[in-house]
Amino acid sequence: MNLRRLLQKLKLVHGGLADDSRGAAAVEFGIITPAILAIFFGTAELAQGVGIDRKLTITSRALSDIVAQSTTISDADMTNIFAAGTSIMTPYPTTTLKAKVSAVNINAAGTTATVAWSSAHNDTARAVGDVVTIPAALKIANTQIIWSEVAYGYTPAVAYYITGTLNMTDQFFARPRQSSTICRPPTVTTCS
């Protein structure tokens, strides 16, 4: 007896299981569902990550801009400025937001940048007198620049198991507007 006749008798060919397509849709659905869900959640998390990155850019710019408009900054002012920066990040959680604002003095030769004063929120302020690296185009002799740095630890809800926490950073530089330097008592008490 050949194999075809045996299969026909067992109803596996022509009218048997080989022609039965009742479960095809369920199998196709089972195969494609994980891919569709991955695309859906991936798109949602990517959009949230881009939104957080944009808010981080706005926060760094706002911190430098607000400080650059002053002539003297007190501890209370810095507390309020950091609170404003934190509120910019709404609706995203701000527990992992770190912010730092530093006034950096450029020497007479325009070659060295040193920290005049620094304040931080959920981070460590830069030490006064530390030599820092800033872009060469910003090193204008005998000037001061306000440098804000922000960092955010973004933990995706679903992709966390693939990527872990993503550390996002941004920075912004601004020149003082009302005076050539910004006072920060008690660290810097003389201004020009």
MIDOSE-1310 file (N, C-alpha, C; in nm, 2 decimals, decimal comma, always signed):
residues 192
mnlr	+0,08/-0,12/+0,00/+0,00/+0,00/+0,00/+0,09/+0,12/+0,00; +0,06/+0,22/-0,09/+0,14/+0,34/-0,09/+0,10/+0,44/+0,02; +0,18/+0,53/+0,04/+0,17/+0,63/+0,15/+0,04/+0,72/+0,13; +0,02/+0,75/+0,00/-0,10/+0,84/-0,03/-0,23/+0,77/+0,01
rllq	-0,24/+0,65/-0,02/-0,37/+0,58/+0,02/-0,38/+0,56/+0,17; -0,27/+0,54/+0,23/-0,28/+0,53/+0,38/-0,32/+0,66/+0,44; -0,27/+0,78/+0,39/-0,31/+0,91/+0,44/-0,45/+0,94/+0,41; -0,50/+0,90/+0,29/-0,64/+0,92/+0,26/-0,73/+0,84/+0,35
klkl	-0,69/+0,72/+0,38/-0,77/+0,64/+0,47/-0,78/+0,70/+0,61; -0,67/+0,76/+0,65/-0,66/+0,83/+0,78/-0,72/+0,97/+0,77; -0,77/+1,01/+0,66/-0,83/+1,14/+0,63/-0,74/+1,26/+0,66; -0,61/+1,24/+0,63/-0,51/+1,35/+0,64/-0,49/+1,42/+0,51
vhgg	-0,54/+1,37/+0,40/-0,52/+1,44/+0,27/-0,66/+1,44/+0,20; -0,69/+1,55/+0,13/-0,81/+1,56/+0,05/-0,94/+1,55/+0,14; -0,97/+1,65/+0,21/-1,09/+1,64/+0,29/-1,06/+1,61/+0,44; -0,93/+1,59/+0,47/-0,89/+1,57/+0,60/-0,82/+1,69/+0,66
ladd	-0,72/+1,67/+0,75/-0,65/+1,78/+0,81/-0,58/+1,87/+0,72; -0,53/+1,82/+0,61/-0,46/+1,90/+0,51/-0,54/+2,02/+0,46; -0,67/+1,99/+0,44/-0,76/+2,09/+0,38/-0,83/+2,18/+0,49; -0,81/+2,14/+0,62/-0,88/+2,21/+0,72/-0,81/+2,34/+0,76
srga	-0,87/+2,46/+0,73/-0,81/+2,59/+0,76/-0,88/+2,67/+0,87; -0,96/+2,60/+0,95/-1,03/+2,67/+1,05/-0,94/+2,74/+1,16; -0,83/+2,68/+1,19/-0,74/+2,74/+1,29/-0,63/+2,83/+1,23; -0,63/+2,86/+1,10/-0,53/+2,94/+1,04/-0,53/+3,08/+1,09
aave	-0,65/+3,14/+1,11/-0,65/+3,28/+1,15/-0,60/+3,29/+1,30; -0,63/+3,19/+1,38/-0,58/+3,19/+1,52/-0,43/+3,18/+1,52; -0,38/+3,10/+1,44/-0,23/+3,08/+1,44/-0,16/+3,21/+1,39; -0,22/+3,27/+1,28/-0,16/+3,39/+1,23/-0,17/+3,50/+1,33
fgii	-0,28/+3,51/+1,40/-0,30/+3,61/+1,51/-0,20/+3,59/+1,62; -0,17/+3,47/+1,65/-0,08/+3,43/+1,76/+0,07/+3,47/+1,72; +0,09/+3,46/+1,59/+0,23/+3,49/+1,54/+0,25/+3,64/+1,53; +0,15/+3,72/+1,49/+0,17/+3,86/+1,46/+0,15/+3,95/+1,59
tpai	+0,07/+3,90/+1,68/+0,04/+3,98/+1,80/+0,16/+4,03/+1,88; +0,26/+3,94/+1,91/+0,38/+4,00/+1,98/+0,45/+4,11/+1,90; +0,46/+4,10/+1,77/+0,52/+4,21/+1,69/+0,44/+4,34/+1,70; +0,31/+4,33/+1,69/+0,22/+4,44/+1,69/+0,23/+4,51/+1,83
laif	+0,23/+4,43/+1,94/+0,25/+4,49/+2,07/+0,38/+4,55/+2,09; +0,49/+4,49/+2,04/+0,62/+4,55/+2,05/+0,63/+4,68/+1,98; +0,57/+4,69/+1,86/+0,57/+4,82/+1,79/+0,48/+4,92/+1,87; +0,37/+4,88/+1,92/+0,28/+4,98/+1,99/+0,36/+5,03/+2,12
fgta	+0,41/+4,94/+2,20/+0,47/+4,99/+2,33/+0,60/+5,06/+2,30; +0,67/+5,02/+2,20/+0,80/+5,08/+2,16/+0,77/+5,23/+2,11; +0,67/+5,25/+2,03/+0,64/+5,38/+1,99/+0,60/+5,47/+2,10; +0,52/+5,42/+2,20/+0,47/+5,49/+2,31/+0,59/+5,53/+2,40
elaq	+0,69/+5,44/+2,42/+0,80/+5,47/+2,51/+0,90/+5,57/+2,44; +0,91/+5,55/+2,30/+1,00/+5,64/+2,23/+0,94/+5,78/+2,24; +0,81/+5,80/+2,22/+0,75/+5,93/+2,23/+0,77/+5,99/+2,37; +0,76/+5,91/+2,47/+0,78/+5,96/+2,60/+0,92/+6,01/+2,62
gvgi	+1,01/+5,93/+2,58/+1,16/+5,96/+2,59/+1,19/+6,09/+2,51; +1,14/+6,11/+2,39/+1,16/+6,23/+2,32/+1,10/+6,35/+2,39; +0,98/+6,33/+2,45/+0,92/+6,44/+2,53/+1,00/+6,48/+2,65; +1,06/+6,38/+2,72/+1,14/+6,41/+2,84/+1,27/+6,48/+2,79
drkl	+1,33/+6,44/+2,68/+1,45/+6,50/+2,63/+1,42/+6,65/+2,59; +1,31/+6,67/+2,54/+1,27/+6,81/+2,50/+1,25/+6,90/+2,62; +1,18/+6,84/+2,72/+1,16/+6,92/+2,85/+1,30/+6,94/+2,92; +1,39/+6,85/+2,91/+1,52/+6,87/+2,97/+1,60/+6,98/+2,90
tits	+1,59/+6,99/+2,77/+1,65/+7,10/+2,70/+1,59/+7,24/+2,74; +1,46/+7,24/+2,75/+1,39/+7,37/+2,80/+1,43/+7,40/+2,94; +1,44/+7,30/+3,02/+1,48/+7,33/+3,16/+1,62/+7,38/+3,17; +1,72/+7,33/+3,10/+1,86/+7,38/+3,10/+1,86/+7,52/+3,05
rals	+1,79/+7,55/+2,95/+1,79/+7,68/+2,89/+1,73/+7,78/+2,99; +1,62/+7,74/+3,05/+1,55/+7,83/+3,15/+1,63/+7,86/+3,27; +1,70/+7,76/+3,32/+1,79/+7,79/+3,44/+1,90/+7,89/+3,41; +1,97/+7,87/+3,30/+2,07/+7,97/+3,26/+2,01/+8,11/+3,23
diva	+1,90/+8,11/+3,16/+1,84/+8,23/+3,12/+1,79/+8,32/+3,24; +1,73/+8,25/+3,34/+1,68/+8,32/+3,46/+1,79/+8,38/+3,54; +1,89/+8,30/+3,56/+2,01/+8,35/+3,64/+2,08/+8,46/+3,57; +2,09/+8,45/+3,43/+2,16/+8,55/+3,36/+2,09/+8,69/+3,36
qstt	+1,97/+8,69/+3,40/+1,89/+8,82/+3,40/+1,91/+8,89/+3,53; +1,98/+8,83/+3,63/+2,00/+8,89/+3,76/+2,13/+8,96/+3,77; +2,15/+9,04/+3,88/+2,28/+9,09/+3,91/+2,33/+9,03/+4,04; +2,24/+8,99/+4,13/+2,28/+8,92/+4,25/+2,18/+8,80/+4,27
isda	+2,24/+8,69/+4,31/+2,15/+8,57/+4,33/+2,17/+8,52/+4,48; +2,06/+8,51/+4,55/+2,07/+8,46/+4,69/+2,03/+8,31/+4,69; +2,05/+8,25/+4,81/+2,01/+8,11/+4,83/+1,86/+8,09/+4,80; +1,77/+8,19/+4,85/+1,63/+8,18/+4,82/+1,60/+8,19/+4,67
dmtn	+1,67/+8,28/+4,60/+1,65/+8,29/+4,46/+1,69/+8,16/+4,39; +1,79/+8,10/+4,43/+1,83/+7,97/+4,36/+1,73/+7,86/+4,39; +1,68/+7,86/+4,52/+1,57/+7,76/+4,55/+1,45/+7,78/+4,46; +1,41/+7,90/+4,44/+1,30/+7,93/+4,35/+1,33/+7,90/+4,20
ifaa	+1,45/+7,93/+4,16/+1,49/+7,90/+4,02/+1,49/+7,75/+4,00; +1,54/+7,67/+4,09/+1,54/+7,53/+4,07/+1,40/+7,47/+4,08; +1,31/+7,54/+4,16/+1,17/+7,49/+4,17/+1,10/+7,52/+4,03; +1,14/+7,63/+3,97/+1,08/+7,66/+3,84/+1,13/+7,56/+3,73
gtsi	+1,26/+7,53/+3,74/+1,31/+7,42/+3,65/+1,24/+7,29/+3,67; +1,22/+7,26/+3,80/+1,15/+7,13/+3,82/+1,01/+7,13/+3,77; +0,94/+7,24/+3,78/+0,80/+7,25/+3,73/+0,79/+7,24/+3,58; +0,90/+7,28/+3,51/+0,90/+7,27/+3,36/+0,89/+7,12/+3,32
mtpy	+0,94/+7,03/+3,40/+0,94/+6,89/+3,37/+0,81/+6,82/+3,39; +0,71/+6,89/+3,44/+0,57/+6,84/+3,45/+0,52/+6,80/+3,31; +0,46/+6,69/+3,30/+0,40/+6,59/+3,39/+0,49/+6,47/+3,42; +0,62/+6,48/+3,39/+0,71/+6,37/+3,41/+0,76/+6,37/+3,56
pttt	+0,79/+6,26/+3,61/+0,84/+6,25/+3,75/+0,97/+6,33/+3,76; +0,99/+6,40/+3,87/+1,11/+6,48/+3,89/+1,21/+6,42/+3,99; +1,18/+6,30/+4,04/+1,27/+6,25/+4,15/+1,41/+6,22/+4,10; +1,43/+6,20/+3,97/+1,56/+6,17/+3,91/+1,62/+6,29/+3,84
lkak	+1,56/+6,40/+3,85/+1,61/+6,53/+3,79/+1,72/+6,58/+3,87; +1,84/+6,61/+3,81/+1,95/+6,67/+3,87/+1,98/+6,80/+3,80; +2,01/+6,91/+3,87/+2,03/+7,04/+3,80/+2,15/+7,11/+3,88; +2,23/+7,18/+3,80/+2,35/+7,25/+3,85/+2,36/+7,38/+3,77
vsav	+2,38/+7,49/+3,84/+2,40/+7,62/+3,77/+2,54/+7,67/+3,83; +2,62/+7,71/+3,74/+2,76/+7,76/+3,78/+2,79/+7,89/+3,70; +2,85/+7,98/+3,77/+2,90/+8,10/+3,70/+3,05/+8,07/+3,68; +3,09/+8,09/+3,56/+3,23/+8,06/+3,52/+3,30/+8,18/+3,47
nina	+3,41/+8,21/+3,53/+3,49/+8,33/+3,49/+3,60/+8,29/+3,39; +3,61/+8,37/+3,28/+3,72/+8,35/+3,18/+3,83/+8,44/+3,21; +3,96/+8,39/+3,21/+4,07/+8,48/+3,25/+4,10/+8,58/+3,14; +4,20/+8,67/+3,17/+4,23/+8,78/+3,08/+4,29/+8,73/+2,95
agtt	+4,35/+8,61/+2,95/+4,41/+8,56/+2,82/+4,30/+8,49/+2,74; +4,19/+8,46/+2,80/+4,08/+8,39/+2,73/+4,11/+8,24/+2,71; +4,19/+8,19/+2,80/+4,23/+8,05/+2,79/+4,18/+7,96/+2,90; +4,16/+8,02/+3,02/+4,12/+7,93/+3,13/+3,98/+7,98/+3,19
atva	+3,90/+7,88/+3,21/+3,77/+7,90/+3,27/+3,76/+7,84/+3,41; +3,73/+7,92/+3,51/+3,72/+7,87/+3,65/+3,58/+7,90/+3,71; +3,54/+7,82/+3,80/+3,41/+7,84/+3,86/+3,42/+7,95/+3,97; +3,33/+8,05/+3,95/+3,32/+8,16/+4,05/+3,22/+8,12/+4,16
wssa	+3,11/+8,06/+4,13/+3,02/+8,00/+4,22/+2,93/+7,90/+4,15; +2,87/+7,81/+4,23/+2,79/+7,70/+4,18/+2,68/+7,66/+4,28; +2,57/+7,63/+4,23/+2,46/+7,58/+4,31/+2,40/+7,46/+4,24; +2,34/+7,37/+4,32/+2,29/+7,24/+4,27/+2,16/+7,20/+4,33
hndt	+2,08/+7,12/+4,26/+1,96/+7,06/+4,31/+1,96/+6,91/+4,28; +1,96/+6,83/+4,39/+1,97/+6,69/+4,38/+2,10/+6,64/+4,31; +2,20/+6,73/+4,33/+2,34/+6,70/+4,27/+2,44/+6,77/+4,35; +2,57/+6,76/+4,32/+2,67/+6,82/+4,39/+2,72/+6,95/+4,31
arav	+2,73/+7,06/+4,37/+2,77/+7,18/+4,31/+2,92/+7,17/+4,27; +2,96/+7,24/+4,17/+3,10/+7,25/+4,14/+3,18/+7,33/+4,24; +3,30/+7,29/+4,27/+3,38/+7,36/+4,37/+3,43/+7,50/+4,31; +3,43/+7,60/+4,40/+3,48/+7,73/+4,36/+3,62/+7,72/+4,32
gdvv	+3,67/+7,78/+4,21/+3,81/+7,78/+4,17/+3,84/+7,66/+4,08; +3,75/+7,56/+4,07/+3,78/+7,45/+3,97/+3,79/+7,50/+3,83; +3,89/+7,45/+3,76/+3,91/+7,48/+3,62/+3,81/+7,38/+3,54; +3,73/+7,44/+3,46/+3,63/+7,36/+3,38/+3,66/+7,37/+3,23
tipa	+3,61/+7,28/+3,16/+3,62/+7,28/+3,01/+3,49/+7,33/+2,95; +3,49/+7,44/+2,88/+3,38/+7,49/+2,81/+3,42/+7,50/+2,66; +3,32/+7,51/+2,57/+3,36/+7,53/+2,43/+3,45/+7,65/+2,41; +3,55/+7,64/+2,32/+3,65/+7,74/+2,29/+3,58/+7,87/+2,25
alki	+3,48/+7,86/+2,17/+3,41/+7,98/+2,12/+3,35/+8,07/+2,23; +3,33/+8,01/+2,35/+3,27/+8,09/+2,46/+3,38/+8,15/+2,55; +3,51/+8,12/+2,53/+3,61/+8,17/+2,61/+3,66/+8,31/+2,56; +3,58/+8,41/+2,60/+3,61/+8,55/+2,57/+3,67/+8,61/+2,69
antq	+3,79/+8,67/+2,67/+3,87/+8,72/+2,79/+3,79/+8,82/+2,88; +3,81/+8,80/+3,01/+3,75/+8,89/+3,11/+3,60/+8,89/+3,11; +3,54/+8,78/+3,09/+3,39/+8,77/+3,09/+3,35/+8,66/+3,18; +3,22/+8,65/+3,21/+3,16/+8,55/+3,29/+3,05/+8,48/+3,20
iiws	+3,03/+8,35/+3,23/+2,93/+8,28/+3,16/+2,85/+8,20/+3,26; +2,72/+8,19/+3,24/+2,63/+8,11/+3,33/+2,61/+7,98/+3,26; +2,65/+7,87/+3,33/+2,64/+7,73/+3,27/+2,55/+7,65/+3,35; +2,44/+7,60/+3,29/+2,35/+7,51/+3,35/+2,36/+7,37/+3,30
evay	+2,36/+7,28/+3,39/+2,37/+7,14/+3,35/+2,25/+7,06/+3,41; +2,18/+6,98/+3,33/+2,07/+6,90/+3,39/+2,09/+6,76/+3,34; +2,04/+6,67/+3,43/+2,05/+6,52/+3,40/+1,92/+6,46/+3,45; +1,87/+6,36/+3,38/+1,75/+6,29/+3,41/+1,76/+6,14/+3,38
gytp	+1,72/+6,06/+3,48/+1,73/+5,92/+3,47/+1,59/+5,87/+3,42; +1,58/+5,84/+3,29/+1,45/+5,79/+3,24/+1,44/+5,64/+3,24; +1,34/+5,59/+3,31/+1,32/+5,44/+3,32/+1,20/+5,40/+3,24; +1,22/+5,35/+3,12/+1,10/+5,30/+3,04/+1,02/+5,20/+3,12
avay	+0,89/+5,20/+3,10/+0,80/+5,10/+3,17/+0,82/+4,96/+3,12; +0,82/+4,94/+2,99/+0,83/+4,81/+2,93/+0,97/+4,77/+2,89; +1,04/+4,87/+2,82/+1,17/+4,84/+2,77/+1,28/+4,84/+2,87; +1,24/+4,87/+3,00/+1,34/+4,87/+3,11/+1,42/+4,74/+3,11
yitg	+1,36/+4,63/+3,08/+1,43/+4,50/+3,08/+1,53/+4,49/+2,97; +1,51/+4,57/+2,87/+1,61/+4,57/+2,75/+1,71/+4,67/+2,77; +1,67/+4,80/+2,80/+1,76/+4,91/+2,81/+1,81/+4,95/+2,94; +1,73/+4,92/+3,05/+1,76/+4,97/+3,18/+1,73/+5,12/+3,19
tlnm	+1,78/+5,19/+3,28/+1,76/+5,33/+3,30/+1,84/+5,41/+3,20; +1,78/+5,50/+3,12/+1,85/+5,58/+3,02/+1,89/+5,72/+3,09; +2,02/+5,75/+3,09/+2,06/+5,88/+3,15/+2,07/+5,98/+3,04; +1,98/+6,08/+3,05/+1,98/+6,19/+2,96/+2,04/+6,32/+3,02
tdqf	+2,11/+6,39/+2,94/+2,18/+6,51/+2,99/+2,16/+6,63/+2,89; +2,17/+6,75/+2,94/+2,17/+6,87/+2,86/+2,24/+6,98/+2,93; +2,29/+7,08/+2,86/+2,36/+7,19/+2,92/+2,33/+7,31/+2,83; +2,34/+7,43/+2,89/+2,32/+7,55/+2,82/+2,41/+7,66/+2,88
farp	+2,45/+7,75/+2,80/+2,54/+7,87/+2,84/+2,47/+8,00/+2,81; +2,48/+8,09/+2,90/+2,42/+8,23/+2,88/+2,52/+8,33/+2,94; +2,52/+8,45/+2,88/+2,60/+8,56/+2,93/+2,51/+8,64/+3,03; +2,57/+8,70/+3,13/+2,50/+8,79/+3,22/+2,44/+8,91/+3,14
rqss	+2,32/+8,95/+3,17/+2,26/+9,06/+3,08/+2,27/+9,20/+3,15; +2,25/+9,20/+3,28/+2,24/+9,33/+3,36/+2,38/+9,38/+3,40; +2,48/+9,30/+3,41/+2,61/+9,33/+3,46/+2,71/+9,24/+3,39; +2,84/+9,26/+3,41/+2,94/+9,18/+3,35/+2,95/+9,05/+3,43
ticr	+2,92/+9,05/+3,56/+2,93/+8,93/+3,65/+2,81/+8,93/+3,74; +2,78/+8,81/+3,79/+2,66/+8,80/+3,88/+2,72/+8,76/+4,02; +2,67/+8,84/+4,12/+2,71/+8,81/+4,26/+2,64/+8,70/+4,31; +2,70/+8,62/+4,40/+2,64/+8,51/+4,47/+2,69/+8,51/+4,61
pptv	+2,63/+8,60/+4,70/+2,68/+8,60/+4,84/+2,65/+8,46/+4,90; +2,74/+8,42/+4,99/+2,86/+8,48/+5,04/+2,98/+8,44/+4,96; +2,97/+8,36/+4,85/+3,08/+8,32/+4,78/+3,14/+8,43/+4,70; +3,06/+8,50/+4,62/+3,11/+8,62/+4,55/+3,03/+8,74/+4,59
ttcs	+3,10/+8,83/+4,65/+3,03/+8,95/+4,71/+3,06/+9,08/+4,63; +3,16/+9,08/+4,54/+3,19/+9,20/+4,46/+3,14/+9,17/+4,32; +3,08/+9,26/+4,26/+3,03/+9,25/+4,12/+3,07/+9,37/+4,04; +3,06/+9,35/+3,91/+3,09/+9,46/+3,82/+2,99/+9,47/+3,71
